[in-house]
Amino acid sequence: MMKICEQCRKQFDEKQKKCPVCGKRLKKQYTEQELKNIQKENDDITVINTFLM
Ligand SMILES: [Zn+2]
């Protein structure tokens, strides 16, 4: 997994906690597959919520 600095728009190794350039906290850069998994989880939660209501 890579991490990204929103300020510099650069990718860094996930071991980096802060951007070495600007010092801003890095955000996780999800792969396409990870995004799909997250999307799927969200869909499941929506279905459960709808069912309960
Ligand atoms: Zn930066």
mmCIF file of the protein (N, C-alpha, C, O) and its ligand, coordinates in Angstrom:
data_MODEL
# 
_entry.id   MODEL 
# 
loop_
_entity.id 
_entity.type 
_entity.pdbx_number_of_molecules 
1 polymer     1 
2 non-polymer 1 
# 
_entity_poly.entity_id                      1 
_entity_poly.type                           'polypeptide(L)' 
_entity_poly.nstd_linkage                   no 
_entity_poly.nstd_monomer                   no 
_entity_poly.pdbx_seq_one_letter_code       MMKICEQCRKQFDEKQKKCPVCGKRLKKQYTEQELKNIQKENDDITVINTFLM 
_entity_poly.pdbx_seq_one_letter_code_can   MMKICEQCRKQFDEKQKKCPVCGKRLKKQYTEQELKNIQKENDDITVINTFLM 
_entity_poly.pdbx_strand_id                 A 
# 
loop_
_entity_poly_seq.entity_id 
_entity_poly_seq.num 
_entity_poly_seq.mon_id 
_entity_poly_seq.hetero 
1 1  MET n 
1 2  MET n 
1 3  LYS n 
1 4  ILE n 
1 5  CYS n 
1 6  GLU n 
1 7  GLN n 
1 8  CYS n 
1 9  ARG n 
1 10 LYS n 
1 11 GLN n 
1 12 PHE n 
1 13 ASP n 
1 14 GLU n 
1 15 LYS n 
1 16 GLN n 
1 17 LYS n 
1 18 LYS n 
1 19 CYS n 
1 20 PRO n 
1 21 VAL n 
1 22 CYS n 
1 23 GLY n 
1 24 LYS n 
1 25 ARG n 
1 26 LEU n 
1 27 LYS n 
1 28 LYS n 
1 29 GLN n 
1 30 TYR n 
1 31 THR n 
1 32 GLU n 
1 33 GLN n 
1 34 GLU n 
1 35 LEU n 
1 36 LYS n 
1 37 ASN n 
1 38 ILE n 
1 39 GLN n 
1 40 LYS n 
1 41 GLU n 
1 42 ASN n 
1 43 ASP n 
1 44 ASP n 
1 45 ILE n 
1 46 THR n 
1 47 VAL n 
1 48 ILE n 
1 49 ASN n 
1 50 THR n 
1 51 PHE n 
1 52 LEU n 
1 53 MET n 
# 
loop_
_struct_asym.id 
_struct_asym.entity_id 
A 1 
B 2 
# 
loop_
_chem_comp.id 
_chem_comp.type 
_chem_comp.mon_nstd_flag 
ARG 'L-peptide linking' y 
ASN 'L-peptide linking' y 
ASP 'L-peptide linking' y 
CYS 'L-peptide linking' y 
GLN 'L-peptide linking' y 
GLU 'L-peptide linking' y 
GLY 'peptide linking'   y 
ILE 'L-peptide linking' y 
LEU 'L-peptide linking' y 
LYS 'L-peptide linking' y 
MET 'L-peptide linking' y 
PHE 'L-peptide linking' y 
PRO 'L-peptide linking' y 
THR 'L-peptide linking' y 
TYR 'L-peptide linking' y 
VAL 'L-peptide linking' y 
ZN  non-polymer         . 
# 
_pdbx_entity_nonpoly.entity_id   2 
_pdbx_entity_nonpoly.name        ? 
_pdbx_entity_nonpoly.comp_id     ZN 
# 
_pdbx_nonpoly_scheme.asym_id         B 
_pdbx_nonpoly_scheme.entity_id       2 
_pdbx_nonpoly_scheme.mon_id          ZN 
_pdbx_nonpoly_scheme.ndb_seq_num     1 
_pdbx_nonpoly_scheme.pdb_seq_num     101 
_pdbx_nonpoly_scheme.auth_seq_num    101 
_pdbx_nonpoly_scheme.pdb_mon_id      ZN 
_pdbx_nonpoly_scheme.auth_mon_id     ZN 
_pdbx_nonpoly_scheme.pdb_strand_id   A 
_pdbx_nonpoly_scheme.pdb_ins_code    . 
# 
loop_
_atom_site.group_PDB 
_atom_site.id 
_atom_site.type_symbol 
_atom_site.label_atom_id 
_atom_site.label_alt_id 
_atom_site.label_comp_id 
_atom_site.label_asym_id 
_atom_site.label_entity_id 
_atom_site.label_seq_id 
_atom_site.pdbx_PDB_ins_code 
_atom_site.Cartn_x 
_atom_site.Cartn_y 
_atom_site.Cartn_z 
_atom_site.occupancy 
_atom_site.B_iso_or_equiv 
_atom_site.pdbx_formal_charge 
_atom_site.auth_seq_id 
_atom_site.auth_comp_id 
_atom_site.auth_asym_id 
_atom_site.auth_atom_id 
_atom_site.pdbx_PDB_model_num 
ATOM   1   N  N  . MET A 1 1  ? 0.850   -1.194 0.000  1.00 0.00 ? 1   MET A N  1 
ATOM   2   C  CA . MET A 1 1  ? 0.000   0.000  0.000  1.00 0.00 ? 1   MET A CA 1 
ATOM   3   C  C  . MET A 1 1  ? 0.889   1.249  0.000  1.00 0.00 ? 1   MET A C  1 
ATOM   4   O  O  . MET A 1 1  ? 1.933   1.284  0.652  1.00 0.00 ? 1   MET A O  1 
ATOM   5   N  N  . MET A 1 2  ? 0.475   2.226  -0.710 1.00 0.00 ? 2   MET A N  1 
ATOM   6   C  CA . MET A 1 2  ? 1.213   3.484  -0.748 1.00 0.00 ? 2   MET A CA 1 
ATOM   7   C  C  . MET A 1 2  ? 0.473   4.537  0.059  1.00 0.00 ? 2   MET A C  1 
ATOM   8   O  O  . MET A 1 2  ? -0.731  4.435  0.294  1.00 0.00 ? 2   MET A O  1 
ATOM   9   N  N  . LYS A 1 3  ? 1.209   5.531  0.469  1.00 0.00 ? 3   LYS A N  1 
ATOM   10  C  CA . LYS A 1 3  ? 0.580   6.687  1.103  1.00 0.00 ? 3   LYS A CA 1 
ATOM   11  C  C  . LYS A 1 3  ? 0.806   7.903  0.230  1.00 0.00 ? 3   LYS A C  1 
ATOM   12  O  O  . LYS A 1 3  ? 1.789   7.996  -0.506 1.00 0.00 ? 3   LYS A O  1 
ATOM   13  N  N  . ILE A 1 4  ? -0.122  8.825  0.330  1.00 0.00 ? 4   ILE A N  1 
ATOM   14  C  CA . ILE A 1 4  ? -0.066  9.980  -0.568 1.00 0.00 ? 4   ILE A CA 1 
ATOM   15  C  C  . ILE A 1 4  ? -0.145  11.278 0.236  1.00 0.00 ? 4   ILE A C  1 
ATOM   16  O  O  . ILE A 1 4  ? -0.852  11.361 1.240  1.00 0.00 ? 4   ILE A O  1 
ATOM   17  N  N  . CYS A 1 5  ? 0.583   12.274 -0.217 1.00 0.00 ? 5   CYS A N  1 
ATOM   18  C  CA . CYS A 1 5  ? 0.484   13.611 0.376  1.00 0.00 ? 5   CYS A CA 1 
ATOM   19  C  C  . CYS A 1 5  ? -0.487  14.431 -0.470 1.00 0.00 ? 5   CYS A C  1 
ATOM   20  O  O  . CYS A 1 5  ? -0.275  14.640 -1.665 1.00 0.00 ? 5   CYS A O  1 
ATOM   21  N  N  . GLU A 1 6  ? -1.553  14.889 0.179  1.00 0.00 ? 6   GLU A N  1 
ATOM   22  C  CA . GLU A 1 6  ? -2.557  15.647 -0.571 1.00 0.00 ? 6   GLU A CA 1 
ATOM   23  C  C  . GLU A 1 6  ? -2.004  16.995 -1.016 1.00 0.00 ? 6   GLU A C  1 
ATOM   24  O  O  . GLU A 1 6  ? -2.435  17.560 -2.021 1.00 0.00 ? 6   GLU A O  1 
ATOM   25  N  N  . GLN A 1 7  ? -1.053  17.490 -0.255 1.00 0.00 ? 7   GLN A N  1 
ATOM   26  C  CA . GLN A 1 7  ? -0.491  18.798 -0.557 1.00 0.00 ? 7   GLN A CA 1 
ATOM   27  C  C  . GLN A 1 7  ? 0.423   18.730 -1.782 1.00 0.00 ? 7   GLN A C  1 
ATOM   28  O  O  . GLN A 1 7  ? 0.306   19.528 -2.712 1.00 0.00 ? 7   GLN A O  1 
ATOM   29  N  N  . CYS A 1 8  ? 1.327   17.768 -1.755 1.00 0.00 ? 8   CYS A N  1 
ATOM   30  C  CA . CYS A 1 8  ? 2.334   17.673 -2.826 1.00 0.00 ? 8   CYS A CA 1 
ATOM   31  C  C  . CYS A 1 8  ? 1.883   16.764 -3.969 1.00 0.00 ? 8   CYS A C  1 
ATOM   32  O  O  . CYS A 1 8  ? 2.496   16.754 -5.036 1.00 0.00 ? 8   CYS A O  1 
ATOM   33  N  N  . ARG A 1 9  ? 0.813   16.002 -3.744 1.00 0.00 ? 9   ARG A N  1 
ATOM   34  C  CA . ARG A 1 9  ? 0.350   15.037 -4.755 1.00 0.00 ? 9   ARG A CA 1 
ATOM   35  C  C  . ARG A 1 9  ? 1.452   14.039 -5.098 1.00 0.00 ? 9   ARG A C  1 
ATOM   36  O  O  . ARG A 1 9  ? 1.653   13.684 -6.259 1.00 0.00 ? 9   ARG A O  1 
ATOM   37  N  N  . LYS A 1 10 ? 2.162   13.596 -4.060 1.00 0.00 ? 10  LYS A N  1 
ATOM   38  C  CA . LYS A 1 10 ? 3.225   12.628 -4.275 1.00 0.00 ? 10  LYS A CA 1 
ATOM   39  C  C  . LYS A 1 10 ? 2.935   11.389 -3.465 1.00 0.00 ? 10  LYS A C  1 
ATOM   40  O  O  . LYS A 1 10 ? 2.279   11.441 -2.425 1.00 0.00 ? 10  LYS A O  1 
ATOM   41  N  N  . GLN A 1 11 ? 3.435   10.272 -3.960 1.00 0.00 ? 11  GLN A N  1 
ATOM   42  C  CA . GLN A 1 11 ? 3.256   9.013  -3.264 1.00 0.00 ? 11  GLN A CA 1 
ATOM   43  C  C  . GLN A 1 11 ? 4.516   8.673  -2.493 1.00 0.00 ? 11  GLN A C  1 
ATOM   44  O  O  . GLN A 1 11 ? 5.633   8.926  -2.944 1.00 0.00 ? 11  GLN A O  1 
ATOM   45  N  N  . PHE A 1 12 ? 4.311   8.092  -1.318 1.00 0.00 ? 12  PHE A N  1 
ATOM   46  C  CA . PHE A 1 12 ? 5.435   7.666  -0.497 1.00 0.00 ? 12  PHE A CA 1 
ATOM   47  C  C  . PHE A 1 12 ? 5.191   6.264  0.004  1.00 0.00 ? 12  PHE A C  1 
ATOM   48  O  O  . PHE A 1 12 ? 4.085   5.730  -0.075 1.00 0.00 ? 12  PHE A O  1 
ATOM   49  N  N  . ASP A 1 13 ? 6.254   5.682  0.519  1.00 0.00 ? 13  ASP A N  1 
ATOM   50  C  CA . ASP A 1 13 ? 6.144   4.345  1.104  1.00 0.00 ? 13  ASP A CA 1 
ATOM   51  C  C  . ASP A 1 13 ? 5.232   4.410  2.320  1.00 0.00 ? 13  ASP A C  1 
ATOM   52  O  O  . ASP A 1 13 ? 5.174   5.424  3.016  1.00 0.00 ? 13  ASP A O  1 
ATOM   53  N  N  . GLU A 1 14 ? 4.522   3.315  2.567  1.00 0.00 ? 14  GLU A N  1 
ATOM   54  C  CA . GLU A 1 14 ? 3.550   3.307  3.670  1.00 0.00 ? 14  GLU A CA 1 
ATOM   55  C  C  . GLU A 1 14 ? 4.218   3.436  5.029  1.00 0.00 ? 14  GLU A C  1 
ATOM   56  O  O  . GLU A 1 14 ? 3.557   3.747  6.020  1.00 0.00 ? 14  GLU A O  1 
ATOM   57  N  N  . LYS A 1 15 ? 5.521   3.200  5.083  1.00 0.00 ? 15  LYS A N  1 
ATOM   58  C  CA . LYS A 1 15 ? 6.234   3.343  6.355  1.00 0.00 ? 15  LYS A CA 1 
ATOM   59  C  C  . LYS A 1 15 ? 6.355   4.803  6.760  1.00 0.00 ? 15  LYS A C  1 
ATOM   60  O  O  . LYS A 1 15 ? 6.526   5.114  7.938  1.00 0.00 ? 15  LYS A O  1 
ATOM   61  N  N  . GLN A 1 16 ? 6.266   5.692  5.790  1.00 0.00 ? 16  GLN A N  1 
ATOM   62  C  CA . GLN A 1 16 ? 6.353   7.124  6.073  1.00 0.00 ? 16  GLN A CA 1 
ATOM   63  C  C  . GLN A 1 16 ? 5.079   7.576  6.775  1.00 0.00 ? 16  GLN A C  1 
ATOM   64  O  O  . GLN A 1 16 ? 3.974   7.246  6.344  1.00 0.00 ? 16  GLN A O  1 
ATOM   65  N  N  . LYS A 1 17 ? 5.234   8.320  7.839  1.00 0.00 ? 17  LYS A N  1 
ATOM   66  C  CA . LYS A 1 17 ? 4.041   8.825  8.526  1.00 0.00 ? 17  LYS A CA 1 
ATOM   67  C  C  . LYS A 1 17 ? 3.729   10.245 8.094  1.00 0.00 ? 17  LYS A C  1 
ATOM   68  O  O  . LYS A 1 17 ? 2.568   10.644 8.006  1.00 0.00 ? 17  LYS A O  1 
ATOM   69  N  N  . LYS A 1 18 ? 4.774   10.991 7.829  1.00 0.00 ? 18  LYS A N  1 
ATOM   70  C  CA . LYS A 1 18 ? 4.566   12.376 7.403  1.00 0.00 ? 18  LYS A CA 1 
ATOM   71  C  C  . LYS A 1 18 ? 5.301   12.620 6.108  1.00 0.00 ? 18  LYS A C  1 
ATOM   72  O  O  . LYS A 1 18 ? 6.284   11.946 5.799  1.00 0.00 ? 18  LYS A O  1 
ATOM   73  N  N  . CYS A 1 19 ? 4.823   13.580 5.359  1.00 0.00 ? 19  CYS A N  1 
ATOM   74  C  CA . CYS A 1 19 ? 5.473   13.943 4.107  1.00 0.00 ? 19  CYS A CA 1 
ATOM   75  C  C  . CYS A 1 19 ? 6.843   14.549 4.407  1.00 0.00 ? 19  CYS A C  1 
ATOM   76  O  O  . CYS A 1 19 ? 6.934   15.520 5.157  1.00 0.00 ? 19  CYS A O  1 
ATOM   77  N  N  . PRO A 1 20 ? 7.898   13.994 3.837  1.00 0.00 ? 20  PRO A N  1 
ATOM   78  C  CA . PRO A 1 20 ? 9.235   14.540 4.076  1.00 0.00 ? 20  PRO A CA 1 
ATOM   79  C  C  . PRO A 1 20 ? 9.436   15.902 3.431  1.00 0.00 ? 20  PRO A C  1 
ATOM   80  O  O  . PRO A 1 20 ? 10.390  16.610 3.752  1.00 0.00 ? 20  PRO A O  1 
ATOM   81  N  N  . VAL A 1 21 ? 8.545   16.268 2.527  1.00 0.00 ? 21  VAL A N  1 
ATOM   82  C  CA . VAL A 1 21 ? 8.670   17.548 1.822  1.00 0.00 ? 21  VAL A CA 1 
ATOM   83  C  C  . VAL A 1 21 ? 7.992   18.661 2.613  1.00 0.00 ? 21  VAL A C  1 
ATOM   84  O  O  . VAL A 1 21 ? 8.611   19.686 2.897  1.00 0.00 ? 21  VAL A O  1 
ATOM   85  N  N  . CYS A 1 22 ? 6.720   18.465 2.969  1.00 0.00 ? 22  CYS A N  1 
ATOM   86  C  CA . CYS A 1 22 ? 5.956   19.544 3.602  1.00 0.00 ? 22  CYS A CA 1 
ATOM   87  C  C  . CYS A 1 22 ? 5.573   19.228 5.049  1.00 0.00 ? 22  CYS A C  1 
ATOM   88  O  O  . CYS A 1 22 ? 5.111   20.114 5.768  1.00 0.00 ? 22  CYS A O  1 
ATOM   89  N  N  . GLY A 1 23 ? 5.760   17.972 5.489  1.00 0.00 ? 23  GLY A N  1 
ATOM   90  C  CA . GLY A 1 23 ? 5.471   17.632 6.881  1.00 0.00 ? 23  GLY A CA 1 
ATOM   91  C  C  . GLY A 1 23 ? 4.017   17.316 7.145  1.00 0.00 ? 23  GLY A C  1 
ATOM   92  O  O  . GLY A 1 23 ? 3.643   17.050 8.287  1.00 0.00 ? 23  GLY A O  1 
ATOM   93  N  N  . LYS A 1 24 ? 3.190   17.339 6.116  1.00 0.00 ? 24  LYS A N  1 
ATOM   94  C  CA . LYS A 1 24 ? 1.769   17.028 6.265  1.00 0.00 ? 24  LYS A CA 1 
ATOM   95  C  C  . LYS A 1 24 ? 1.584   15.523 6.463  1.00 0.00 ? 24  LYS A C  1 
ATOM   96  O  O  . LYS A 1 24 ? 2.329   14.710 5.915  1.00 0.00 ? 24  LYS A O  1 
ATOM   97  N  N  . ARG A 1 25 ? 0.574   15.177 7.257  1.00 0.00 ? 25  ARG A N  1 
ATOM   98  C  CA . ARG A 1 25 ? 0.293   13.751 7.457  1.00 0.00 ? 25  ARG A CA 1 
ATOM   99  C  C  . ARG A 1 25 ? -0.124  13.111 6.156  1.00 0.00 ? 25  ARG A C  1 
ATOM   100 O  O  . ARG A 1 25 ? -0.906  13.674 5.390  1.00 0.00 ? 25  ARG A O  1 
ATOM   101 N  N  . LEU A 1 26 ? 0.406   11.925 5.915  1.00 0.00 ? 26  LEU A N  1 
ATOM   102 C  CA . LEU A 1 26 ? 0.096   11.242 4.656  1.00 0.00 ? 26  LEU A CA 1 
ATOM   103 C  C  . LEU A 1 26 ? -1.207  10.479 4.756  1.00 0.00 ? 26  LEU A C  1 
ATOM   104 O  O  . LEU A 1 26 ? -1.564  9.964  5.816  1.00 0.00 ? 26  LEU A O  1 
ATOM   105 N  N  . LYS A 1 27 ? -1.902  10.413 3.659  1.00 0.00 ? 27  LYS A N  1 
ATOM   106 C  CA . LYS A 1 27 ? -3.141  9.638  3.584  1.00 0.00 ? 27  LYS A CA 1 
ATOM   107 C  C  . LYS A 1 27 ? -2.886  8.330  2.881  1.00 0.00 ? 27  LYS A C  1 
ATOM   108 O  O  . LYS A 1 27 ? -2.006  8.232  2.026  1.00 0.00 ? 27  LYS A O  1 
ATOM   109 N  N  . LYS A 1 28 ? -3.651  7.333  3.241  1.00 0.00 ? 28  LYS A N  1 
ATOM   110 C  CA . LYS A 1 28 ? -3.505  6.037  2.593  1.00 0.00 ? 28  LYS A CA 1 
ATOM   111 C  C  . LYS A 1 28 ? -4.021  6.103  1.172  1.00 0.00 ? 28  LYS A C  1 
ATOM   112 O  O  . LYS A 1 28 ? -5.068  6.681  0.883  1.00 0.00 ? 28  LYS A O  1 
ATOM   113 N  N  . GLN A 1 29 ? -3.246  5.489  0.299  1.00 0.00 ? 29  GLN A N  1 
ATOM   114 C  CA . GLN A 1 29 ? -3.654  5.419  -1.098 1.00 0.00 ? 29  GLN A CA 1 
ATOM   115 C  C  . GLN A 1 29 ? -4.151  4.003  -1.348 1.00 0.00 ? 29  GLN A C  1 
ATOM   116 O  O  . GLN A 1 29 ? -3.370  3.051  -1.367 1.00 0.00 ? 29  GLN A O  1 
ATOM   117 N  N  . TYR A 1 30 ? -5.436  3.878  -1.535 1.00 0.00 ? 30  TYR A N  1 
ATOM   118 C  CA . TYR A 1 30 ? -6.003  2.544  -1.725 1.00 0.00 ? 30  TYR A CA 1 
ATOM   119 C  C  . TYR A 1 30 ? -5.839  2.077  -3.164 1.00 0.00 ? 30  TYR A C  1 
ATOM   120 O  O  . TYR A 1 30 ? -5.907  2.866  -4.107 1.00 0.00 ? 30  TYR A O  1 
ATOM   121 N  N  . THR A 1 31 ? -5.626  0.797  -3.304 1.00 0.00 ? 31  THR A N  1 
ATOM   122 C  CA . THR A 1 31 ? -5.598  0.225  -4.642 1.00 0.00 ? 31  THR A CA 1 
ATOM   123 C  C  . THR A 1 31 ? -7.037  0.083  -5.143 1.00 0.00 ? 31  THR A C  1 
ATOM   124 O  O  . THR A 1 31 ? -7.988  0.223  -4.373 1.00 0.00 ? 31  THR A O  1 
ATOM   125 N  N  . GLU A 1 32 ? -7.182  -0.191 -6.416 1.00 0.00 ? 32  GLU A N  1 
ATOM   126 C  CA . GLU A 1 32 ? -8.519  -0.328 -6.997 1.00 0.00 ? 32  GLU A CA 1 
ATOM   127 C  C  . GLU A 1 32 ? -9.284  -1.468 -6.325 1.00 0.00 ? 32  GLU A C  1 
ATOM   128 O  O  . GLU A 1 32 ? -10.481 -1.365 -6.059 1.00 0.00 ? 32  GLU A O  1 
ATOM   129 N  N  . GLN A 1 33 ? -8.559  -2.558 -6.059 1.00 0.00 ? 33  GLN A N  1 
ATOM   130 C  CA . GLN A 1 33 ? -9.199  -3.713 -5.429 1.00 0.00 ? 33  GLN A CA 1 
ATOM   131 C  C  . GLN A 1 33 ? -9.662  -3.362 -4.013 1.00 0.00 ? 33  GLN A C  1 
ATOM   132 O  O  . GLN A 1 33 ? -10.752 -3.759 -3.601 1.00 0.00 ? 33  GLN A O  1 
ATOM   133 N  N  . GLU A 1 34 ? -8.855  -2.633 -3.285 1.00 0.00 ? 34  GLU A N  1 
ATOM   134 C  CA . GLU A 1 34 ? -9.225  -2.240 -1.923 1.00 0.00 ? 34  GLU A CA 1 
ATOM   135 C  C  . GLU A 1 34 ? -10.443 -1.325 -1.944 1.00 0.00 ? 34  GLU A C  1 
ATOM   136 O  O  . GLU A 1 34 ? -11.325 -1.434 -1.092 1.00 0.00 ? 34  GLU A O  1 
ATOM   137 N  N  . LEU A 1 35 ? -10.486 -0.428 -2.918 1.00 0.00 ? 35  LEU A N  1 
ATOM   138 C  CA . LEU A 1 35 ? -11.640 0.464  -3.037 1.00 0.00 ? 35  LEU A CA 1 
ATOM   139 C  C  . LEU A 1 35 ? -12.915 -0.327 -3.319 1.00 0.00 ? 35  LEU A C  1 
ATOM   140 O  O  . LEU A 1 35 ? -13.986 -0.007 -2.802 1.00 0.00 ? 35  LEU A O  1 
ATOM   141 N  N  . LYS A 1 36 ? -12.783 -1.359 -4.143 1.00 0.00 ? 36  LYS A N  1 
ATOM   142 C  CA . LYS A 1 36 ? -13.945 -2.199 -4.455 1.00 0.00 ? 36  LYS A CA 1 
ATOM   143 C  C  . LYS A 1 36 ? -14.429 -2.902 -3.189 1.00 0.00 ? 36  LYS A C  1 
ATOM   144 O  O  . LYS A 1 36 ? -15.632 -2.987 -2.940 1.00 0.00 ? 36  LYS A O  1 
ATOM   145 N  N  . ASN A 1 37 ? -13.500 -3.397 -2.405 1.00 0.00 ? 37  ASN A N  1 
ATOM   146 C  CA . ASN A 1 37 ? -13.858 -4.070 -1.159 1.00 0.00 ? 37  ASN A CA 1 
ATOM   147 C  C  . ASN A 1 37 ? -14.576 -3.111 -0.216 1.00 0.00 ? 37  ASN A C  1 
ATOM   148 O  O  . ASN A 1 37 ? -15.573 -3.475 0.409  1.00 0.00 ? 37  ASN A O  1 
ATOM   149 N  N  . ILE A 1 38 ? -14.070 -1.892 -0.117 1.00 0.00 ? 38  ILE A N  1 
ATOM   150 C  CA . ILE A 1 38 ? -14.695 -0.895 0.748  1.00 0.00 ? 38  ILE A CA 1 
ATOM   151 C  C  . ILE A 1 38 ? -16.094 -0.585 0.245  1.00 0.00 ? 38  ILE A C  1 
ATOM   152 O  O  . ILE A 1 38 ? -17.047 -0.517 1.021  1.00 0.00 ? 38  ILE A O  1 
ATOM   153 N  N  . GLN A 1 39 ? -16.204 -0.397 -1.065 1.00 0.00 ? 39  GLN A N  1 
ATOM   154 C  CA . GLN A 1 39 ? -17.503 -0.115 -1.670 1.00 0.00 ? 39  GLN A CA 1 
ATOM   155 C  C  . GLN A 1 39 ? -18.489 -1.239 -1.374 1.00 0.00 ? 39  GLN A C  1 
ATOM   156 O  O  . GLN A 1 39 ? -19.655 -0.991 -1.068 1.00 0.00 ? 39  GLN A O  1 
ATOM   157 N  N  . LYS A 1 40 ? -18.011 -2.468 -1.468 1.00 0.00 ? 40  LYS A N  1 
ATOM   158 C  CA . LYS A 1 40 ? -18.867 -3.619 -1.229 1.00 0.00 ? 40  LYS A CA 1 
ATOM   159 C  C  . LYS A 1 40 ? -19.341 -3.633 0.229  1.00 0.00 ? 40  LYS A C  1 
ATOM   160 O  O  . LYS A 1 40 ? -20.509 -3.903 0.510  1.00 0.00 ? 40  LYS A O  1 
ATOM   161 N  N  . GLU A 1 41 ? -18.418 -3.340 1.147  1.00 0.00 ? 41  GLU A N  1 
ATOM   162 C  CA . GLU A 1 41 ? -18.783 -3.301 2.565  1.00 0.00 ? 41  GLU A CA 1 
ATOM   163 C  C  . GLU A 1 41 ? -19.842 -2.245 2.803  1.00 0.00 ? 41  GLU A C  1 
ATOM   164 O  O  . GLU A 1 41 ? -20.806 -2.477 3.533  1.00 0.00 ? 41  GLU A O  1 
ATOM   165 N  N  . ASN A 1 42 ? -19.665 -1.081 2.187  1.00 0.00 ? 42  ASN A N  1 
ATOM   166 C  CA . ASN A 1 42 ? -20.641 -0.006 2.340  1.00 0.00 ? 42  ASN A CA 1 
ATOM   167 C  C  . ASN A 1 42 ? -22.008 -0.431 1.812  1.00 0.00 ? 42  ASN A C  1 
ATOM   168 O  O  . ASN A 1 42 ? -23.037 -0.132 2.420  1.00 0.00 ? 42  ASN A O  1 
ATOM   169 N  N  . ASP A 1 43 ? -22.012 -1.123 0.687  1.00 0.00 ? 43  ASP A N  1 
ATOM   170 C  CA . ASP A 1 43 ? -23.266 -1.599 0.115  1.00 0.00 ? 43  ASP A CA 1 
ATOM   171 C  C  . ASP A 1 43 ? -23.959 -2.552 1.074  1.00 0.00 ? 43  ASP A C  1 
ATOM   172 O  O  . ASP A 1 43 ? -25.173 -2.489 1.263  1.00 0.00 ? 43  ASP A O  1 
ATOM   173 N  N  . ASP A 1 44 ? -23.172 -3.436 1.675  1.00 0.00 ? 44  ASP A N  1 
ATOM   174 C  CA . ASP A 1 44 ? -23.735 -4.388 2.628  1.00 0.00 ? 44  ASP A CA 1 
ATOM   175 C  C  . ASP A 1 44 ? -24.356 -3.661 3.811  1.00 0.00 ? 44  ASP A C  1 
ATOM   176 O  O  . ASP A 1 44 ? -25.441 -4.017 4.270  1.00 0.00 ? 44  ASP A O  1 
ATOM   177 N  N  . ILE A 1 45 ? -23.665 -2.647 4.296  1.00 0.00 ? 45  ILE A N  1 
ATOM   178 C  CA . ILE A 1 45 ? -24.169 -1.891 5.446  1.00 0.00 ? 45  ILE A CA 1 
ATOM   179 C  C  . ILE A 1 45 ? -25.465 -1.181 5.080  1.00 0.00 ? 45  ILE A C  1 
ATOM   180 O  O  . ILE A 1 45 ? -26.404 -1.145 5.875  1.00 0.00 ? 45  ILE A O  1 
ATOM   181 N  N  . THR A 1 46 ? -25.516 -0.615 3.871  1.00 0.00 ? 46  THR A N  1 
ATOM   182 C  CA . THR A 1 46 ? -26.719 0.083  3.421  1.00 0.00 ? 46  THR A CA 1 
ATOM   183 C  C  . THR A 1 46 ? -27.899 -0.880 3.365  1.00 0.00 ? 46  THR A C  1 
ATOM   184 O  O  . THR A 1 46 ? -29.015 -0.537 3.755  1.00 0.00 ? 46  THR A O  1 
ATOM   185 N  N  . VAL A 1 47 ? -27.640 -2.078 2.880  1.00 0.00 ? 47  VAL A N  1 
ATOM   186 C  CA . VAL A 1 47 ? -28.700 -3.063 2.785  1.00 0.00 ? 47  VAL A CA 1 
ATOM   187 C  C  . VAL A 1 47 ? -29.219 -3.423 4.181  1.00 0.00 ? 47  VAL A C  1 
ATOM   188 O  O  . VAL A 1 47 ? -30.425 -3.544 4.395  1.00 0.00 ? 47  VAL A O  1 
ATOM   189 N  N  . ILE A 1 48 ? -28.302 -3.590 5.109  1.00 0.00 ? 48  ILE A N  1 
ATOM   190 C  CA . ILE A 1 48 ? -28.688 -3.941 6.488  1.00 0.00 ? 48  ILE A CA 1 
ATOM   191 C  C  . ILE A 1 48 ? -29.503 -2.809 7.106  1.00 0.00 ? 48  ILE A C  1 
ATOM   192 O  O  . ILE A 1 48 ? -30.535 -3.044 7.734  1.00 0.00 ? 48  ILE A O  1 
ATOM   193 N  N  . ASN A 1 49 ? -29.027 -1.575 6.919  1.00 0.00 ? 49  ASN A N  1 
ATOM   194 C  CA . ASN A 1 49 ? -29.724 -0.431 7.478  1.00 0.00 ? 49  ASN A CA 1 
ATOM   195 C  C  . ASN A 1 49 ? -31.137 -0.324 6.907  1.00 0.00 ? 49  ASN A C  1 
ATOM   196 O  O  . ASN A 1 49 ? -32.091 -0.068 7.642  1.00 0.00 ? 49  ASN A O  1 
ATOM   197 N  N  . THR A 1 50 ? -31.263 -0.516 5.622  1.00 0.00 ? 50  THR A N  1 
ATOM   198 C  CA . THR A 1 50 ? -32.560 -0.432 4.961  1.00 0.00 ? 50  THR A CA 1 
ATOM   199 C  C  . THR A 1 50 ? -33.485 -1.509 5.503  1.00 0.00 ? 50  THR A C  1 
ATOM   200 O  O  . THR A 1 50 ? -34.670 -1.273 5.736  1.00 0.00 ? 50  THR A O  1 
ATOM   201 N  N  . PHE A 1 51 ? -32.933 -2.677 5.697  1.00 0.00 ? 51  PHE A N  1 
ATOM   202 C  CA . PHE A 1 51 ? -33.715 -3.810 6.196  1.00 0.00 ? 51  PHE A CA 1 
ATOM   203 C  C  . PHE A 1 51 ? -34.226 -3.541 7.607  1.00 0.00 ? 51  PHE A C  1 
ATOM   204 O  O  . PHE A 1 51 ? -35.370 -3.848 7.942  1.00 0.00 ? 51  PHE A O  1 
ATOM   205 N  N  . LEU A 1 52 ? -33.346 -2.957 8.429  1.00 0.00 ? 52  LEU A N  1 
ATOM   206 C  CA . LEU A 1 52 ? -33.722 -2.708 9.822  1.00 0.00 ? 52  LEU A CA 1 
ATOM   207 C  C  . LEU A 1 52 ? -34.771 -1.611 9.942  1.00 0.00 ? 52  LEU A C  1 
ATOM   208 O  O  . LEU A 1 52 ? -35.587 -1.619 10.863 1.00 0.00 ? 52  LEU A O  1 
ATOM   209 N  N  . MET A 1 53 ? -34.743 -0.671 9.008  1.00 0.00 ? 53  MET A N  1 
ATOM   210 C  CA . MET A 1 53 ? -35.682 0.449  9.093  1.00 0.00 ? 53  MET A CA 1 
ATOM   211 C  C  . MET A 1 53 ? -36.994 0.068  8.390  1.00 0.00 ? 53  MET A C  1 
ATOM   212 O  O  . MET A 1 53 ? -37.926 0.871  8.344  1.00 0.00 ? 53  MET A O  1 
HETATM 213 ZN ZN . ZN  B 2 .  ? 3.782   17.012 1.103  1.00 0.00 2 101 ZN  A ZN 1 
# 
